[in-house]
Amino acid sequence: MSGACHSSTHDGPFMGDFGPEVQREKAESLVAGLNTRDVSKVPLHYYGGSYPAAEAARDQTTKAAMPAPGCQYTLVIVIDRGEQGPQRAPWLLQEVSTYRFDMVVDEMCPGSPPRPRTIGVIAIADMSYWDPVAFVT
């Protein structure tokens, strides 16, 4: 893993490394969670129950990213989209620094050929690290 850090003027002096190995680890964990088809098992940033509208929006993007019933994802590759700058999105409560990577997966369904799918992942700056918060489908 590289020792490079991404600078951030909005969220502190430096962000922790979010290189290819870290993104791949996060993607593998996210794919495993999506394959359960249980929103509570998908490791996304949690707001602590204090913001029901943000939690509902996060859960909606998670459900949209899940494989079809009876199907499973296999992670093919992770594509780094880099820092996206400060954003205010429906699932975020305020404008924060964001990072994006895309997960290219094969959706494997019984009796069908693999279907490629790209699922974007938005991460937010939290405690000097990038923490996945929502999917973009």
CYANA upper distance limits for C-alpha pairs under 8 A (distance plus 0.5 A):
  1 MET  CA     19 GLY  CA      7.48
  1 MET  CA     20 PRO  CA      8.29
  1 MET  CA     21 GLU  CA      6.77
  1 MET  CA     22 VAL  CA      8.40
  2 SER  CA     17 ASP  CA      7.93
  2 SER  CA     19 GLY  CA      7.35
  3 GLY  CA     17 ASP  CA      7.09
  4 ALA  CA     17 ASP  CA      6.41
  5 CYS  CA     14 PHE  CA      6.90
  5 CYS  CA     15 MET  CA      6.31
  5 CYS  CA     16 GLY  CA      5.99
  5 CYS  CA     17 ASP  CA      5.43
  5 CYS  CA     18 PHE  CA      8.21
  6 HIS  CA     14 PHE  CA      6.56
  6 HIS  CA     15 MET  CA      5.75
  6 HIS  CA     16 GLY  CA      7.34
  6 HIS  CA     17 ASP  CA      7.26
  6 HIS  CA     18 PHE  CA      8.48
  7 SER  CA     13 PRO  CA      6.74
  7 SER  CA     14 PHE  CA      5.13
  7 SER  CA     15 MET  CA      6.40
  8 SER  CA     12 GLY  CA      6.40
  8 SER  CA     13 PRO  CA      6.20
  8 SER  CA     14 PHE  CA      6.05
  8 SER  CA     15 MET  CA      6.85
  8 SER  CA     97 SER  CA      8.38
  9 THR  CA     13 PRO  CA      6.53
  9 THR  CA     14 PHE  CA      8.45
 10 HIS  CA     96 VAL  CA      8.07
 10 HIS  CA     97 SER  CA      7.29
 11 ASP  CA     96 VAL  CA      8.36
 11 ASP  CA     97 SER  CA      7.62
 11 ASP  CA    125 ALA  CA      7.15
 11 ASP  CA    126 ASP  CA      8.41
 11 ASP  CA    128 SER  CA      7.93
 12 GLY  CA    128 SER  CA      7.69
 14 PHE  CA    128 SER  CA      7.27
 15 MET  CA    125 ALA  CA      8.01
 15 MET  CA    128 SER  CA      5.22
 15 MET  CA    129 TYR  CA      6.08
 15 MET  CA    130 TRP  CA      8.00
 16 GLY  CA    128 SER  CA      6.23
 16 GLY  CA    129 TYR  CA      5.48
 16 GLY  CA    130 TRP  CA      7.87
 17 ASP  CA     22 VAL  CA      8.17
 17 ASP  CA    129 TYR  CA      7.99
 18 PHE  CA     22 VAL  CA      6.06
 18 PHE  CA     23 GLN  CA      6.76
 18 PHE  CA    129 TYR  CA      8.33
 18 PHE  CA    130 TRP  CA      7.44
 19 GLY  CA     23 GLN  CA      6.69
 20 PRO  CA     24 ARG  CA      6.50
 20 PRO  CA     78 VAL  CA      8.24
 20 PRO  CA     80 ASP  CA      7.97
 21 GLU  CA     25 GLU  CA      6.72
 22 VAL  CA     26 LYS  CA      6.73
 23 GLN  CA     27 ALA  CA      6.50
 23 GLN  CA     78 VAL  CA      7.66
 23 GLN  CA     80 ASP  CA      8.45
 23 GLN  CA    101 PHE  CA      7.94
 24 ARG  CA     28 GLU  CA      6.56
 24 ARG  CA     77 ILE  CA      8.48
 24 ARG  CA     78 VAL  CA      6.75
 25 GLU  CA     29 SER  CA      6.80
 26 LYS  CA     30 LEU  CA      6.62
 26 LYS  CA    132 PRO  CA      8.45
 27 ALA  CA     31 VAL  CA      6.51
 27 ALA  CA     75 LEU  CA      8.22
 27 ALA  CA     78 VAL  CA      7.81
 27 ALA  CA    103 MET  CA      7.05
 28 GLU  CA     32 ALA  CA      6.65
 28 GLU  CA     75 LEU  CA      7.36
 29 SER  CA     33 GLY  CA      6.76
 29 SER  CA     42 VAL  CA      8.31
 29 SER  CA     43 PRO  CA      7.55
 30 LEU  CA     34 LEU  CA      6.61
 30 LEU  CA     42 VAL  CA      6.34
 30 LEU  CA     43 PRO  CA      6.58
 30 LEU  CA     44 LEU  CA      8.34
 31 VAL  CA     35 ASN  CA      6.58
 31 VAL  CA     73 TYR  CA      7.12
 31 VAL  CA     74 THR  CA      7.99
 31 VAL  CA     75 LEU  CA      7.49
 32 ALA  CA     36 THR  CA      7.29
 32 ALA  CA     42 VAL  CA      8.16
 33 GLY  CA     37 ARG  CA      7.72
 33 GLY  CA     38 ASP  CA      7.76
 33 GLY  CA     39 VAL  CA      8.23
 33 GLY  CA     41 LYS  CA      5.65
 33 GLY  CA     42 VAL  CA      4.63
 33 GLY  CA     43 PRO  CA      7.22
 34 LEU  CA     38 ASP  CA      7.56
 34 LEU  CA     39 VAL  CA      7.98
 34 LEU  CA     41 LYS  CA      8.13
 34 LEU  CA     42 VAL  CA      6.40
 34 LEU  CA     62 THR  CA      8.17
 34 LEU  CA     65 ALA  CA      7.85
 34 LEU  CA     66 MET  CA      5.72
 34 LEU  CA     67 PRO  CA      7.58
 34 LEU  CA     73 TYR  CA      8.49
 35 ASN  CA     66 MET  CA      7.36
 35 ASN  CA     67 PRO  CA      7.18
 35 ASN  CA     71 CYS  CA      8.40
 35 ASN  CA     72 GLN  CA      6.00
 35 ASN  CA     73 TYR  CA      6.88
 36 THR  CA     41 LYS  CA      7.57
 37 ARG  CA     63 LYS  CA      8.19
 37 ARG  CA     66 MET  CA      6.76
 37 ARG  CA     67 PRO  CA      8.02
 38 ASP  CA     42 VAL  CA      7.57
 39 VAL  CA     59 ASP  CA      6.91
 39 VAL  CA     62 THR  CA      7.08
 39 VAL  CA     63 LYS  CA      7.43
 42 VAL  CA     62 THR  CA      8.33
 43 PRO  CA    132 PRO  CA      8.29
 44 LEU  CA    131 ASP  CA      7.82
 44 LEU  CA    132 PRO  CA      5.81
 44 LEU  CA    133 VAL  CA      5.49
 44 LEU  CA    134 ALA  CA      7.29
 45 HIS  CA    131 ASP  CA      6.67
 45 HIS  CA    132 PRO  CA      6.41
 45 HIS  CA    133 VAL  CA      5.24
 46 TYR  CA     55 GLU  CA      8.07
 46 TYR  CA    133 VAL  CA      8.24
 47 TYR  CA     51 TYR  CA      6.92
 47 TYR  CA     54 ALA  CA      8.22
 47 TYR  CA     55 GLU  CA      7.42
 49 GLY  CA     55 GLU  CA      7.82
 51 TYR  CA     55 GLU  CA      6.79
 52 PRO  CA     56 ALA  CA      6.51
 53 ALA  CA     57 ALA  CA      6.71
 53 ALA  CA     91 TRP  CA      8.25
 54 ALA  CA     58 ARG  CA      6.61
 54 ALA  CA     90 PRO  CA      7.75
 54 ALA  CA     91 TRP  CA      5.27
 54 ALA  CA     92 LEU  CA      6.94
 54 ALA  CA     93 LEU  CA      7.47
 55 GLU  CA     59 ASP  CA      6.59
 55 GLU  CA     91 TRP  CA      7.84
 56 ALA  CA     60 GLN  CA      6.64
 57 ALA  CA     61 THR  CA      6.92
 57 ALA  CA     90 PRO  CA      7.42
 57 ALA  CA     91 TRP  CA      5.76
 58 ARG  CA     62 THR  CA      6.72
 58 ARG  CA     91 TRP  CA      6.25
 58 ARG  CA    133 VAL  CA      7.78
 58 ARG  CA    134 ALA  CA      6.26
 58 ARG  CA    135 PHE  CA      8.47
 59 ASP  CA     63 LYS  CA      6.66
 60 GLN  CA     64 ALA  CA      6.80
 61 THR  CA     65 ALA  CA      6.82
 61 THR  CA    134 ALA  CA      6.87
 61 THR  CA    135 PHE  CA      6.04
 61 THR  CA    136 VAL  CA      7.44
 61 THR  CA    137 THR  CA      8.26
 62 THR  CA     66 MET  CA      7.00
 62 THR  CA    134 ALA  CA      7.40
 62 THR  CA    135 PHE  CA      6.69
 64 ALA  CA    137 THR  CA      7.57
 65 ALA  CA    119 ILE  CA      7.29
 65 ALA  CA    135 PHE  CA      7.15
 65 ALA  CA    136 VAL  CA      8.20
 65 ALA  CA    137 THR  CA      6.76
 67 PRO  CA     71 CYS  CA      6.26
 67 PRO  CA     72 GLN  CA      6.43
 67 PRO  CA     73 TYR  CA      7.05
 67 PRO  CA    107 GLU  CA      7.13
 68 ALA  CA     72 GLN  CA      8.24
 70 GLY  CA    109 CYS  CA      7.04
 70 GLY  CA    110 PRO  CA      8.03
 71 CYS  CA    107 GLU  CA      6.99
 71 CYS  CA    108 MET  CA      5.92
 71 CYS  CA    109 CYS  CA      4.91
 71 CYS  CA    110 PRO  CA      7.56
 72 GLN  CA    107 GLU  CA      6.19
 72 GLN  CA    108 MET  CA      5.74
 72 GLN  CA    109 CYS  CA      7.20
 73 TYR  CA    105 VAL  CA      6.41
 73 TYR  CA    106 ASP  CA      6.04
 73 TYR  CA    107 GLU  CA      5.07
 73 TYR  CA    108 MET  CA      6.50
 74 THR  CA    105 VAL  CA      5.88
 74 THR  CA    106 ASP  CA      5.71
 74 THR  CA    107 GLU  CA      7.07
 74 THR  CA    108 MET  CA      7.83
 75 LEU  CA    103 MET  CA      7.48
 75 LEU  CA    104 VAL  CA      6.78
 75 LEU  CA    105 VAL  CA      4.97
 75 LEU  CA    106 ASP  CA      7.07
 76 VAL  CA    103 MET  CA      8.09
 76 VAL  CA    104 VAL  CA      6.02
 76 VAL  CA    105 VAL  CA      5.61
 76 VAL  CA    106 ASP  CA      7.22
 77 ILE  CA    103 MET  CA      6.67
 77 ILE  CA    104 VAL  CA      5.77
 77 ILE  CA    105 VAL  CA      7.62
 78 VAL  CA    101 PHE  CA      7.27
 78 VAL  CA    102 ASP  CA      6.17
 78 VAL  CA    103 MET  CA      5.25
 78 VAL  CA    104 VAL  CA      6.64
 79 ILE  CA    101 PHE  CA      6.05
 79 ILE  CA    102 ASP  CA      5.50
 79 ILE  CA    103 MET  CA      7.01
 79 ILE  CA    104 VAL  CA      8.14
 80 ASP  CA    100 ARG  CA      7.27
 80 ASP  CA    101 PHE  CA      5.04
 80 ASP  CA    102 ASP  CA      7.03
 81 ARG  CA     99 TYR  CA      7.83
 81 ARG  CA    100 ARG  CA      5.65
 81 ARG  CA    101 PHE  CA      5.46
 81 ARG  CA    102 ASP  CA      7.59
 82 GLY  CA     99 TYR  CA      6.06
 82 GLY  CA    100 ARG  CA      6.17
 82 GLY  CA    101 PHE  CA      7.38
 83 GLU  CA     97 SER  CA      8.18
 83 GLU  CA     98 THR  CA      6.43
 83 GLU  CA     99 TYR  CA      4.69
 83 GLU  CA    100 ARG  CA      6.94
 84 GLN  CA     97 SER  CA      7.68
 84 GLN  CA     98 THR  CA      5.76
 84 GLN  CA     99 TYR  CA      5.69
 84 GLN  CA    100 ARG  CA      7.14
 85 GLY  CA     96 VAL  CA      8.29
 85 GLY  CA     97 SER  CA      5.67
 85 GLY  CA     98 THR  CA      6.10
 85 GLY  CA     99 TYR  CA      7.88
 86 PRO  CA     95 GLU  CA      6.20
 86 PRO  CA     96 VAL  CA      5.30
 86 PRO  CA     97 SER  CA      4.64
 86 PRO  CA     98 THR  CA      6.49
 87 GLN  CA     94 GLN  CA      8.50
 87 GLN  CA     95 GLU  CA      5.42
 87 GLN  CA     96 VAL  CA      6.10
 87 GLN  CA     97 SER  CA      6.92
 87 GLN  CA     98 THR  CA      7.09
 88 ARG  CA     92 LEU  CA      6.51
 88 ARG  CA     93 LEU  CA      7.80
 88 ARG  CA     94 GLN  CA      6.25
 88 ARG  CA     95 GLU  CA      4.81
 88 ARG  CA     96 VAL  CA      7.29
 89 ALA  CA     93 LEU  CA      8.27
 89 ALA  CA     95 GLU  CA      8.19
 91 TRP  CA    134 ALA  CA      7.96
 92 LEU  CA     96 VAL  CA      8.46
 96 VAL  CA    124 ILE  CA      7.24
 96 VAL  CA    125 ALA  CA      7.61
 97 SER  CA    124 ILE  CA      6.44
 97 SER  CA    125 ALA  CA      6.31
 98 THR  CA    122 ILE  CA      7.07
 98 THR  CA    123 ALA  CA      6.06
 98 THR  CA    124 ILE  CA      5.14
 98 THR  CA    125 ALA  CA      6.93
 98 THR  CA    130 TRP  CA      8.45
 99 TYR  CA    122 ILE  CA      6.29
 99 TYR  CA    123 ALA  CA      5.57
 99 TYR  CA    124 ILE  CA      6.88
 99 TYR  CA    130 TRP  CA      7.75
100 ARG  CA    120 GLY  CA      7.35
100 ARG  CA    121 VAL  CA      6.02
100 ARG  CA    122 ILE  CA      5.21
100 ARG  CA    123 ALA  CA      6.62
101 PHE  CA    120 GLY  CA      6.44
101 PHE  CA    121 VAL  CA      5.88
101 PHE  CA    122 ILE  CA      7.42
102 ASP  CA    118 THR  CA      6.90
102 ASP  CA    119 ILE  CA      6.05
102 ASP  CA    120 GLY  CA      4.72
102 ASP  CA    121 VAL  CA      6.32
103 MET  CA    118 THR  CA      6.14
103 MET  CA    119 ILE  CA      5.66
103 MET  CA    120 GLY  CA      6.69
103 MET  CA    121 VAL  CA      7.88
104 VAL  CA    116 PRO  CA      7.49
104 VAL  CA    117 ARG  CA      6.28
104 VAL  CA    118 THR  CA      4.97
104 VAL  CA    119 ILE  CA      6.94
105 VAL  CA    116 PRO  CA      6.24
105 VAL  CA    117 ARG  CA      5.84
105 VAL  CA    118 THR  CA      6.78
105 VAL  CA    119 ILE  CA      8.25
106 ASP  CA    114 PRO  CA      6.03
106 ASP  CA    115 ARG  CA      5.80
106 ASP  CA    116 PRO  CA      4.94
106 ASP  CA    117 ARG  CA      6.63
107 GLU  CA    114 PRO  CA      6.00
107 GLU  CA    115 ARG  CA      5.48
107 GLU  CA    116 PRO  CA      6.66
107 GLU  CA    117 ARG  CA      7.44
108 MET  CA    112 SER  CA      7.80
108 MET  CA    113 PRO  CA      7.57
108 MET  CA    114 PRO  CA      5.45
108 MET  CA    115 ARG  CA      7.22
109 CYS  CA    113 PRO  CA      7.81
109 CYS  CA    114 PRO  CA      7.51
118 THR  CA    137 THR  CA      7.74
119 ILE  CA    135 PHE  CA      7.12
119 ILE  CA    136 VAL  CA      6.51
119 ILE  CA    137 THR  CA      5.76
120 GLY  CA    135 PHE  CA      5.94
120 GLY  CA    136 VAL  CA      5.04
120 GLY  CA    137 THR  CA      6.67
121 VAL  CA    132 PRO  CA      7.02
121 VAL  CA    133 VAL  CA      8.05
121 VAL  CA    134 ALA  CA      6.46
121 VAL  CA    135 PHE  CA      5.15
121 VAL  CA    136 VAL  CA      6.58
122 ILE  CA    132 PRO  CA      6.20
122 ILE  CA    133 VAL  CA      6.37
122 ILE  CA    134 ALA  CA      5.87
122 ILE  CA    135 PHE  CA      6.64
122 ILE  CA    136 VAL  CA      7.80
123 ALA  CA    130 TRP  CA      5.99
123 ALA  CA    131 ASP  CA      5.38
123 ALA  CA    132 PRO  CA      4.33
123 ALA  CA    133 VAL  CA      5.77
123 ALA  CA    134 ALA  CA      7.64
124 ILE  CA    130 TRP  CA      5.84
124 ILE  CA    131 ASP  CA      5.82
124 ILE  CA    132 PRO  CA      6.84
124 ILE  CA    133 VAL  CA      6.98
125 ALA  CA    129 TYR  CA      6.16
125 ALA  CA    130 TRP  CA      5.27
125 ALA  CA    131 ASP  CA      6.87
126 ASP  CA    130 TRP  CA      6.58
126 ASP  CA    131 ASP  CA      6.79
